Amino acid sequence: MRMRHRITTALVAIALTTASAGTALATNDDHDEVFLTSVHRGNLAEIAAGRDAQSNGATRCVKDLGQVLVRDHTRLDQDTKTLADKLRVTLPRSVSAQQEQDLKDLRKKARTPRYDDGWLRSQDTGHVQALDLVDYEIEHGRDSMVRDAARKARPVIAKHLDMIRDCMMGHQTHHR
């Protein structure tokens, strides 16, 4: 029950965030559209964060992880865009203002352990939320192609979360 509440809250928050870009609150009829829009915007944010980590990370782990995120989220986003085109879903052209501001704030700590800590925490939170969203889509999505895309993305996102947490553990060991 608590997990369902978290996921519903996340969907409403995502819908509210994207509402200013022309997407209405999620209903059962447009859930798949909101999912595709949210995933696309998340991919854009991960690509930007990954590039930023390659430039501004202090440790090799963060820089390498940034490279993996850019590669994998670029591939995932290509699939998302192809599916959205097929379903005639209009996707946003950029990250949200909040995503952009969060990355800008993090850049103030560039090339320091504080940057890596903040970046890793942000990635951990984002990937947990992404898994919740994907799991919800797999269970409740209406369109079989969108559910299949969520199933395909899930192991990639889960692997990223494992890599993020491994990097966090190594980062804590180095900065005690």
N, C-alpha and C positions, 0 to 999 in steps of 0.2 A: 504494500500500500504506500509506504513512504517513497519507494523508488518511483512509483507511478506519479506521485505528487511532484517529485523533483523533475521528472521528464516533462510533465504537463507544464510546470512552471518554466522550464527551459524553453519549451516550444512557444509559450506565450511571450516570454522575454525576447526570443528571436523574432517572433512576428511583430512585436512592438518596435523592435530595433529596425526592422526592415519596412515597417509601415510608412515611414517618411519617404521611402523610395518607391512607394506605390503598391506595396503588398499589404493586403488586408489581414486581419487576425485570422489565424488558422481555424478552419472548420473541417469537418470530416471530408468535405468535397475538395478542399484545396490543400489538405495536409501534405500531399506529395509535392506540390508546387513550393510550399514553404520549406519543405525539407531540401529540395534541390537548390533553392535560393540560399538557404543557410549553409549548406555544404559548400556551395561555390564561394560564398563570402569567406567561409572558414579556410578554404584552400588558398584563396588570395592572401589572407592574413598569414597563413603558415609559410607561404612562399616568401612574402616580405620579411617575416621574422627570421626565416632561415638564411636569407641573404644578409640580413643585418647581423646575425650571429657570426657568419663567416668573416665579416669585416670587423666587428666590435667585440667578439668573444675574447675572453682572457685565456681560456684553456683550449687545448687541442680537442678535448671531448665536445665542447660546445660548438666549436668551429666545424668539426666533422659532422656532428648531429645536424647542424644547420644545412650542410650540403645534402644530407640524406632527405631532410624535410623538403627542400627545394625540388629535388629529383622526384620524390614520391608524390608530393602534392601537385606537382605539375602534371604528372600522369593521371592522377585521380581527377584533376580538374578537367583535363581533356575529355575524359569519359563523361563527366558531369555535363559539360557543355554540349557534347554530342547527344546525350539523352534529353537534355532540356530543349535542344533544337527539334528533336524528333517529336517531343510532346508539346511543342510551341509554348514553352515557358520562357519568359524574358528574365534574364539574370542581371544582377547589378554589375556595374562596370568597375567598381572599386570596393575596397574595404570600407567598413563603417567609419564614421568620424571617431567613435570611441576606440576602435582598433588602431586607427592611425595615431591618435593621441597617446595611447598606451605605449606604442612603439617609440614615439618621439620622447616620451618621458624616460623610457628605459635607456635611450641613447645618451642621456646625460651622464650615465655611469659607464660609458664605453671603455672597454679594455681593462676593466677592474673585476675583482671577485664579486663585487656587488651587482655588476651587470649580469654575470653568469648566474648568480643566485636568483635574481629577479626573472631572468629569461627562462631558467629551468622551472621555476615555480609557475610562471605563466603558461609554459608549454604543458606542464603536468595538468593544471586545471583545464586548459583548453582541450587536451586529448581525452580526459575523463568525461567532459561534457560532450565531446564528439561521439564517444562510445555510447553514452546514454542516448543521444539522438539517433544514432545508427540502430541501436537495439530496439528503440521504439518504432522506428520505421520498419524494421524487419518484422516486428510483431503486428503492427497496426496499419502499415501502408496499404493503400488500395491498389496501386498500379504494380503489376508483377515485375515490370522492367525496373522500376524504382527500388522495389524491395531487393531485387537481384543485385542492383548496383550497391545497395547498402551492405548486402552480404559480401560482396567482392571487396569493399573498402574496409570492412571490419578488421580482418587480420593485419592489414597495413597499419591502421591506427593503433591497434593493440601492440604491435611490434614497436611502433614509435614510443608508446607509453613505457614499455619495458626499457627501451634505450634511454629515454629521459631519466627514468628512475635509477638506472645503472650509473648514468652520468652524475646524477645528484649524489649518489653514495660516494663516488670517487671524488667529487668536489668537496663534500663534507670532510672526507679523510684528509685532503690536502690543506684545509683551512681551519684546523682545530688549534 
